[in-house]
Amino acid sequence: MTAFVQVFGSETDPRTFDAEFEDSFFGEYPSVRAALDEHIDGLGWRTTLTQFRQEQGIADHDLRWNYESIEIQFREIFDIVHHADRVYVFHK
């Protein structure tokens, strides 16, 4: 909840706090990288890329995720809060 208040402020109406939290909360992670990995999986990119590599005979090490670029896009959609050695992600 502390991370939520950092993003949305203490002016959140106490009557709607729980609903607003549930609407905006995306997840809690040990790192931003872990959040990005879950996002990649959720979009189906990892599965699609694996199928593509297998169909085309491309070795795993020949294609890599550009995490820097993915994080830029991710931050356009989500707010990221670092709190107590955890990463909390909220929809903007």
Backbone as a printed PyTorch tensor [residue, N CA C, xyz], in Angstrom:
tensor([[[  0.8140,  -1.1890,   0.0000],
         [  0.0000,   0.0000,   0.0000],
         [  0.8640,   1.2620,   0.0000]],

        [[  2.0210,   1.1810,   0.6550],
         [  2.9110,   2.3390,   0.6880],
         [  3.3310,   2.7280,  -0.7200]],

        [[  3.6370,   1.7370,  -1.5500],
         [  4.0360,   2.0170,  -2.9310],
         [  2.8940,   2.6690,  -3.6950]],

        [[  1.6760,   2.2190,  -3.4680],
         [  0.4970,   2.8000,  -4.1280],
         [  0.3510,   4.2680,  -3.7480]],

        [[  0.5040,   4.5750,  -2.4750],
         [  0.3840,   5.9620,  -2.0070],
         [  1.4880,   6.8170,  -2.6150]],

        [[  2.6820,   6.2510,  -2.8190],
         [  3.7640,   7.0060,  -3.4500],
         [  3.3940,   7.4130,  -4.8660]],

        [[  2.6640,   6.5680,  -5.5640],
         [  2.2810,   6.8610,  -6.9440],
         [  1.0660,   7.7740,  -6.9980]],

        [[  0.0520,   7.4480,  -6.2270],
         [ -1.2300,   8.1330,  -6.3650],
         [ -1.4950,   9.1730,  -5.2890]],

        [[ -0.6180,   9.2730,  -4.3150],
         [ -0.7550,  10.3010,  -3.2970],
         [ -1.7540,   9.9340,  -2.2150]],

        [[ -1.6760,  10.6790,  -1.1470],
         [ -2.5380,  10.4030,   0.0030],
         [ -3.9250,  11.0040,  -0.1590]],

        [[ -4.1570,  11.7300,  -1.2590],
         [ -5.4690,  12.3360,  -1.4680],
         [ -6.4980,  11.3400,  -1.9990]],

        [[ -6.0980,  10.0880,  -2.1870],
         [ -7.0330,   9.0680,  -2.6510],
         [ -8.1720,   8.9370,  -1.6450]],

        [[ -9.3770,   8.9190,  -2.1410],
         [-10.5750,   8.8150,  -1.2990],
         [-10.5600,   7.4780,  -0.5620]],

        [[-10.5950,   7.4950,   0.7740],
         [-10.5570,   6.2440,   1.5430],
         [-11.6880,   5.2790,   1.1780]],

        [[-12.8100,   5.8050,   0.7130],
         [-13.9440,   4.9480,   0.3580],
         [-13.6790,   4.1550,  -0.9200]],

        [[-12.7980,   4.6570,  -1.7720],
         [-12.5230,   3.9780,  -3.0430],
         [-11.0890,   3.4540,  -3.1260]],

        [[-10.3510,   3.5710,  -2.0230],
         [ -8.9360,   3.2090,  -2.0100],
         [ -8.7140,   1.7740,  -2.4860]],

        [[ -9.4380,   0.8190,  -1.9050],
         [ -9.2370,  -0.5940,  -2.2680],
         [ -9.5090,  -0.8430,  -3.7470]],

        [[-10.5830,  -0.2680,  -4.2550],
         [-10.9320,  -0.4620,  -5.6720],
         [ -9.8830,   0.1700,  -6.5770]],

        [[ -9.4200,   1.3680,  -6.2260],
         [ -8.3950,   2.0350,  -7.0340],
         [ -7.0930,   1.2460,  -7.0190]],

        [[ -6.7520,   0.7050,  -5.8490],
         [ -5.5430,  -0.1060,  -5.7510],
         [ -5.6500,  -1.3250,  -6.6660]],

        [[ -6.7490,  -2.0470,  -6.5770],
         [ -6.9210,  -3.2510,  -7.3940],
         [ -6.9450,  -2.9370,  -8.8860]],

        [[ -7.5160,  -1.8080,  -9.2580],
         [ -7.5640,  -1.4160, -10.6720],
         [ -6.1850,  -1.0860, -11.2260]],

        [[ -5.3180,  -0.5460, -10.3880],
         [ -4.0330,  -0.0680, -10.9000],
         [ -2.8660,  -1.0180, -10.6380]],

        [[ -2.9760,  -1.9070,  -9.6590],
         [ -1.8570,  -2.7690,  -9.2880],
         [ -1.6010,  -3.8070, -10.3690]],

        [[ -0.3610,  -3.8650, -10.8490],
         [  0.0370,  -4.8410, -11.8650],
         [  0.7960,  -6.0000, -11.2370]],

        [[  1.6980,  -5.6880, -10.2830],
         [  2.4430,  -6.7660,  -9.6570],
         [  3.5640,  -6.2930,  -8.7590]],

        [[  4.1110,  -7.2450,  -8.0090],
         [  5.2440,  -7.0240,  -7.1140],
         [  6.3580,  -7.9640,  -7.5570]],

        [[  7.5840,  -7.4380,  -7.6470],
         [  8.6900,  -8.2000,  -8.2240],
         [  9.9760,  -7.9650,  -7.4400]],

        [[ 10.9270,  -8.8820,  -7.5660],
         [ 12.2270,  -8.6720,  -6.9360],
         [ 13.0830,  -7.6530,  -7.6950]],

        [[ 12.7380,  -7.4010,  -8.9760],
         [ 13.5210,  -6.4690,  -9.7950],
         [ 12.6830,  -5.9830, -10.9740]],

        [[ 13.1380,  -4.9080, -11.5930],
         [ 12.4770,  -4.4160, -12.8050],
         [ 12.6010,  -5.4700, -13.9000]],

        [[ 13.7330,  -6.1200, -13.9770],
         [ 13.9450,  -7.1600, -14.9930],
         [ 12.9010,  -8.2670, -14.8720]],

        [[ 12.5810,  -8.6670, -13.6450],
         [ 11.5600,  -9.6990, -13.4360],
         [ 10.1930,  -9.2080, -13.9080]],

        [[  9.8940,  -7.9330, -13.6710],
         [  8.6230,  -7.3560, -14.1450],
         [  8.5850,  -7.3490, -15.6670]],

        [[  9.7040,  -6.9810, -16.2880],
         [  9.7680,  -6.9630, -17.7480],
         [  9.6090,  -8.3740, -18.3160]],

        [[ 10.2400,  -9.3540, -17.6760],
         [ 10.1090, -10.7390, -18.1400],
         [  8.6570, -11.2070, -18.0760]],

        [[  7.9530, -10.8670, -16.9990],
         [  6.5430, -11.2570, -16.9030],
         [  5.7110, -10.5500, -17.9710]],

        [[  6.0340,  -9.2920, -18.2300],
         [  5.3190,  -8.5250, -19.2550],
         [  5.5400,  -9.1560, -20.6380]],

        [[  6.7770,  -9.5070, -20.9370],
         [  7.1080, -10.1610, -22.2090],
         [  6.3190, -11.4630, -22.3500]],

        [[  6.2860, -12.2410, -21.2790],
         [  5.5330, -13.5020, -21.3050],
         [  4.0420, -13.2490, -21.4850]],

        [[  3.5210, -12.2470, -20.7850],
         [  2.1010, -11.9300, -20.8680],
         [  1.6630, -11.4950, -22.2510]],

        [[  2.5610, -10.8550, -22.9680],
         [  2.2620, -10.4290, -24.3360],
         [  2.3910, -11.5730, -25.3410]],

        [[  2.9720, -12.6760, -24.8800],
         [  3.1620, -13.8230, -25.7660],
         [  4.4040, -13.7300, -26.6280]],

        [[  5.2310, -12.7330, -26.3720],
         [  6.4120, -12.5270, -27.2070],
         [  7.4000, -13.6820, -27.0960]],

        [[  7.6270, -14.1780, -25.8840],
         [  8.6330, -15.2310, -25.6930],
         [  8.2230, -16.4960, -26.4510]],

        [[  6.9550, -16.8670, -26.3420],
         [  6.4580, -18.0560, -27.0390],
         [  6.5730, -17.8850, -28.5480]],

        [[  6.1650, -16.7210, -29.0350],
         [  6.2170, -16.4510, -30.4740],
         [  7.6540, -16.4590, -30.9790]],

        [[  8.5540, -15.8450, -30.2270],
         [  9.9560, -15.8110, -30.6400],
         [ 10.5650, -17.2130, -30.6190]],

        [[ 10.2100, -18.0090, -29.6260],
         [ 10.7090, -19.3860, -29.5580],
         [ 10.2530, -20.1770, -30.7780]],

        [[  8.9880, -20.0430, -31.1360],
         [  8.4670, -20.7310, -32.3260],
         [  9.1880, -20.2590, -33.5880]],

        [[  9.3940, -18.9550, -33.6940],
         [ 10.0840, -18.3920, -34.8570],
         [ 11.5020, -18.9440, -34.9560]],

        [[ 12.2210, -18.9490, -33.8160],
         [ 13.5980, -19.4590, -33.8250],
         [ 13.6310, -20.9210, -34.2560]],

        [[ 12.6970, -21.7140, -33.7310],
         [ 12.6620, -23.1360, -34.0770],
         [ 12.3540, -23.3350, -35.5570]],

        [[ 11.3900, -22.5930, -36.0730],
         [ 11.0130, -22.7170, -37.4870],
         [ 12.1500, -22.3080, -38.4140]],

        [[ 12.9100, -21.3090, -38.0090],
         [ 13.9650, -20.7690, -38.8560],
         [ 15.3440, -21.3450, -38.5530]],

        [[ 15.4470, -22.1870, -37.5330],
         [ 16.7320, -22.7840, -37.1760],
         [ 17.7090, -21.7810, -36.5860]],

        [[ 17.2060, -20.8150, -35.8510],
         [ 18.0460, -19.7780, -35.2420],
         [ 18.3890, -20.2090, -33.8200]],

        [[ 19.6650, -20.1550, -33.4710],
         [ 20.1120, -20.5350, -32.1240],
         [ 19.6050, -19.5280, -31.0900]],

        [[ 19.3600, -20.0220, -29.8810],
         [ 18.8670, -19.1630, -28.7950],
         [ 19.7480, -17.9400, -28.5780]],

        [[ 21.0630, -18.1390, -28.6300],
         [ 21.9840, -17.0400, -28.3250],
         [ 22.1000, -16.0090, -29.4560]],

        [[ 21.4760, -16.2760, -30.5980],
         [ 21.5650, -15.3350, -31.7190],
         [ 20.5520, -14.1960, -31.6380]],

        [[ 19.5190, -14.3590, -30.8400],
         [ 18.5240, -13.2980, -30.6590],
         [ 18.4010, -12.9990, -29.1740]],

        [[ 18.4660, -11.7210, -28.8330],
         [ 18.3720, -11.3110, -27.4310],
         [ 17.3410, -10.1970, -27.2960]],

        [[ 16.7150, -10.1360, -26.1200],
         [ 15.7740,  -9.0580, -25.8360],
         [ 16.5340,  -7.7590, -25.6180]],

        [[ 16.0110,  -6.6820, -26.1460],
         [ 16.5600,  -5.3580, -25.8780],
         [ 15.7950,  -4.8050, -24.6750]],

        [[ 16.2600,  -5.1720, -23.4760],
         [ 15.5460,  -4.7990, -22.2540],
         [ 15.4690,  -3.2880, -22.0680]],

        [[ 16.4720,  -2.5730, -22.5200],
         [ 16.4470,  -1.1130, -22.3900],
         [ 15.2610,  -0.5340, -23.1630]],

        [[ 15.0710,  -0.9810, -24.3720],
         [ 13.9590,  -0.5100, -25.1920],
         [ 12.6130,  -0.9610, -24.6170]],

        [[ 12.5450,  -2.2070, -24.1740],
         [ 11.3050,  -2.7270, -23.5970],
         [ 10.9500,  -1.9550, -22.3310]],

        [[ 11.9470,  -1.6130, -21.5250],
         [ 11.6820,  -0.8540, -20.2970],
         [ 11.1520,   0.5430, -20.6090]],

        [[ 11.6570,   1.1750, -21.6470],
         [ 11.1510,   2.4980, -22.0380],
         [  9.6690,   2.4040, -22.3730]],

        [[  9.2980,   1.4190, -23.1600],
         [  7.8820,   1.2210, -23.5090],
         [  7.0570,   0.8680, -22.2730]],

        [[  7.6040,   0.0280, -21.4190],
         [  6.9320,  -0.4080, -20.1960],
         [  6.6130,   0.7910, -19.3070]],

        [[  7.5810,   1.7010, -19.1760],
         [  7.3890,   2.8790, -18.3210],
         [  6.3780,   3.8710, -18.8960]],

        [[  6.0620,   3.7590, -20.1720],
         [  5.0060,   4.5950, -20.7480],
         [  3.6270,   4.1190, -20.3020]],

        [[  3.5240,   2.8570, -19.9310],
         [  2.2550,   2.2450, -19.5430],
         [  2.1230,   2.1330, -18.0230]],

        [[  3.2480,   1.9270, -17.3510],
         [  3.2400,   1.6210, -15.9200],
         [  4.0980,   2.5960, -15.1240]],

        [[  3.7170,   2.7940, -13.8640],
         [  4.5590,   3.4700, -12.8790],
         [  5.2890,   2.3880, -12.1040]],

        [[  6.5660,   2.6270, -11.8350],
         [  7.3920,   1.6710, -11.1080],
         [  7.8440,   2.3220,  -9.8110]],

        [[  7.6320,   1.6130,  -8.7020],
         [  8.0260,   2.1180,  -7.3890],
         [  8.9690,   1.1030,  -6.7520]],

        [[ 10.1190,   1.5870,  -6.2860],
         [ 11.0580,   0.7570,  -5.5420],
         [ 10.7860,   1.0170,  -4.0610]],

        [[ 10.4700,  -0.0480,  -3.3270],
         [ 10.1760,   0.1050,  -1.8990],
         [ 10.5520,  -1.1860,  -1.1760]],

        [[ 11.3280,  -1.0410,  -0.1170],
         [ 11.7020,  -2.1730,   0.7450],
         [ 12.2630,  -3.3460,  -0.0700]],

        [[ 13.2290,  -3.0500,  -0.9280],
         [ 13.9070,  -4.0690,  -1.7450],
         [ 12.9800,  -4.8330,  -2.6790]],

        [[ 11.8620,  -4.2320,  -3.0340],
         [ 10.9230,  -4.8280,  -3.9790],
         [ 10.5710,  -3.7810,  -5.0260]],

        [[ 10.0300,  -4.2360,  -6.1290],
         [  9.5670,  -3.3530,  -7.2030],
         [  8.0660,  -3.5600,  -7.3380]],

        [[  7.3300,  -2.4540,  -7.2670],
         [  5.8690,  -2.4930,  -7.3900],
         [  5.4910,  -1.7780,  -8.6750]],

        [[  4.5940,  -2.3800,  -9.4310],
         [  4.2250,  -1.8460, -10.7350],
         [  2.7260,  -1.5600, -10.7460]],

        [[  2.3950,  -0.3440, -11.2260],
         [  1.0070,   0.1050, -11.2860],
         [  0.7010,   0.6310, -12.6800]],

        [[ -0.5130,   0.3350, -13.1690],
         [ -0.9770,   0.9370, -14.4230],
         [ -1.0960,   2.4370, -14.2130]],

        [[ -0.7020,   3.2130, -15.2120],
         [ -0.8410,   4.6730, -15.1170],
         [ -2.2830,   5.0680, -15.2790]]])
